[in-house]
């Protein structure tokens, strides 16, 4: 009596549906881009901050200066946490 061996079994590949990548670096880059787009729009359409004293002197600062300062800090924080290497 003889037996016949089967050939190697083929593994069926599982079809994967497309899903967006969930890379932290991609989301951090998109967040930084949106932050600086907000600065750009503020520079184009933003107003000014006018400070008046009781002595009658006025000083004005474009709002983009304040927004850019906060954008710099936000960029620093997003880059720190979004681009860090996990050991």
C-alpha positions in Angstrom: 0.0 0.0 0.0 1.3 3.4 -0.9 0.2 6.9 0.1 0.4 10.0 -1.9 1.6 13.3 -0.2 -0.1 16.5 -0.9 1.9 19.4 -2.3 2.5 22.5 -0.3 -0.8 24.2 0.6 -1.2 27.7 -0.8 -2.1 30.4 1.7 -4.9 32.6 0.5 -4.1 36.2 0.8 -6.5 38.3 2.6 -7.8 41.3 0.6 -7.3 44.5 2.5 -9.5 47.4 1.9 -7.9 50.8 1.6 -7.6 52.8 4.8 -5.8 56.0 5.3 -2.4 55.8 6.9 -2.4 56.5 10.6 1.2 57.7 10.8 1.8 60.2 13.6 4.3 62.0 11.4 1.7 62.6 8.7 -0.9 64.0 11.2 1.8 66.2 12.8 2.8 67.6 9.4 -0.9 68.3 8.5 -1.5 70.0 11.9 1.6 72.3 11.4 0.5 73.2 7.9 -3.0 74.1 9.2 -1.5 76.2 12.0 0.6 78.2 9.6 -2.3 78.6 7.1 -4.2 80.2 9.9 -1.3 82.6 10.3 -1.4 83.4 6.6 -5.1 84.1 6.6 -4.7 86.3 9.7 -2.0 88.2 7.9 -4.2 88.8 4.9 -7.5 89.5 6.5 -6.7 90.1 10.2 -7.0 93.5 11.8 -4.9 95.4 14.3 -4.8 95.6 18.0 -5.1 99.3 19.1 -4.0 100.3 22.5 -5.1 103.7 23.8 -3.8 105.3 27.0 -5.5 108.0 29.0 -2.9 110.5 27.9 -4.1 110.2 24.3 -1.3 108.1 22.8 -2.3 105.2 20.6 -0.2 102.2 19.5 -1.2 99.5 17.1 0.1 96.0 16.5 -1.1 93.7 13.7 -2.9 90.7 15.0 -0.7 88.4 13.0 2.2 89.2 15.3 0.3 87.7 18.2 -1.0 84.8 16.2 2.4 84.0 14.8 3.8 83.9 18.4 1.2 81.3 19.4 1.7 79.4 16.1 5.4 79.1 16.8 4.7 77.6 20.3 2.1 75.3 18.9 4.4 74.2 16.1 7.1 73.4 18.7 4.7 71.3 20.8 3.2 69.4 17.8 6.6 68.7 16.4 8.0 67.5 19.7 5.2 65.0 20.2 4.5 64.1 16.6 8.0 63.5 15.4 9.5 61.9 18.5 11.1 58.4 18.1 9.6 55.6 20.2 12.2 53.2 21.4 
